[in-house]
Amino acid sequence: MRKHKKYSRHIHLFRNFFINICMLFNLFSNTQTNNNGPIKDTEAEYRLDTFYFDPFIQKRILALVKEDFAIKFTGYVQEELFFATRRASRNITFPARKILDPTGKDLNAKGSLHILPFQSRLRMLIKGPPIQRITPFGFIEINFLATQTIENIARMRHAFIMLRHEKVLFILGQTWHPMIVFGCYPRTVSNNGGNPIEPFSRNPQLRIVYRNKSFKLIAAAISQVDFTNDGPRGFTTSYLRDAAIPNLNAHVQILVKRHLIGAGFDFKRLVPRLRTDKNFKANEQINSLGATAYICLNWGSVIWRTKAIFMQNGSNLNMLGGFAVDAINPVTDQRRYTNISCAAIWTDFSIIRPTIESGIFIGYIKNLGASNTIIPDAKDSQGNIVDRRVFGVGTDVNNVIRISPRLRWFTEKIMVAGEIEYTRAAYGTRDNKGRVQNTTPVSNTRLFGTIYYFF
């Protein structure tokens, strides 16, 4: 009992310290809240798509809340233009490494320009009448982003049911992975959302949120569809499905007016193989952990967000890292695995006026390598890989840094935005601990402009 009281006292002191810090910042802030800024905490649980600066959609969601039963279609038509000074790697999130031709010229040192409408989106919002004091909502969103093989097709982004019962909220379906935090997300114009420094993934999940005036507790069980881990068979959902345990995630958040501070924990287990290359039944698995801490100070027209992330085997979140083989049984080909980890930190600052928002995103991610000695890929005499033993995203990248200032101009239904995104990636060679040495940096500058029409 004494130990419980001691911890309760520490939590109370920490919360009071955070409140005093927020009050101190408020004394020095002369900014005023405007209608286009983020909505109040009491309405935050109704924010179904909080990750893009979209005041028109926010108003439609809040209007839906006030009705007993309604079905509304919303979304936007978007046209974007971007110019990049270099070829990109892994879904355009960082520049491609140098590949030299026989004369020593870099094959990836070539700019490109594109004009695309594929980010246009259509949303359907549904609110039903209360059932036993439970208020049901439905949300479906598709866009028309191209895949690697087919262009201009509809793709499901979100599809979930939200059930609210007093202070408890249930979300069942596909939406953002909980490592992408509501209320603390980069406000970049580019659709990469700060990735690979910030996680990026949408997943089917069962999420429970408990909320009162001062804090939130969030727990989720998650599977995979579009965003998967790399492994012996490439990127597939099989590794998580065969583990028979969902990806588990939990967060605690402290709320003071519009300000937010929180921390989260992530666990997943993968089963890379069911059968060895020598036709024995495999008994293999790898457990991976992740953690994050974040803060958002929101004065209405001035918002500062920052976040730190540690992640093992984060290829499902499009972050640097993965896993590798660290032991092989020569008789059965049973294998043991070790995580390749990363650490990331970013900050995002926004100034919001009635029709203009300016801001900047600055982020850094570091490949930490593995805790055990890894066994490198097996190659033939021509240097081709015949047995992959290292899996993941950017396992030959030491670090990535990004700086991206932005500007948005918006009215009720039109928004025009521009961004300059500078990204530098340091490529090198892996040592026996998966750490990347002898690096050669390459950089890419993307000039990004877009216009939205909301409906």
Protein Blocks (a to p, Z undefined) as FASTA:
>chain_A
ZZmmmmmmmmmmmmmmmmmmmmmmmmmpcbdcdfklccdfklmmmmmblmbccfklmmmm
mmmmmpmbdcddeddddddddddfbdceehhlaccdddddfkopafklccdddddfklpc
cddddddddeehiacdddddddfbdcfkbghiacdfbdcddddehjaccdedddddfklc
ghiacfbfblnlopakbgcddddddddddddfkbccdddddddfklccddfkopafklmm
mnopacddddddddehjbccddddddddddfbfbdfkopacddddddddddddddddehj
accdddddddehillnopacddddfbdcfklopacdddddddddddddddddfkbccddd
ddddddebjfbdcddddddfkopafbdcbecehklbfbdcddddddddddfkbccddddd
ddddddddddfkopaehiacdddddddddddddZZ
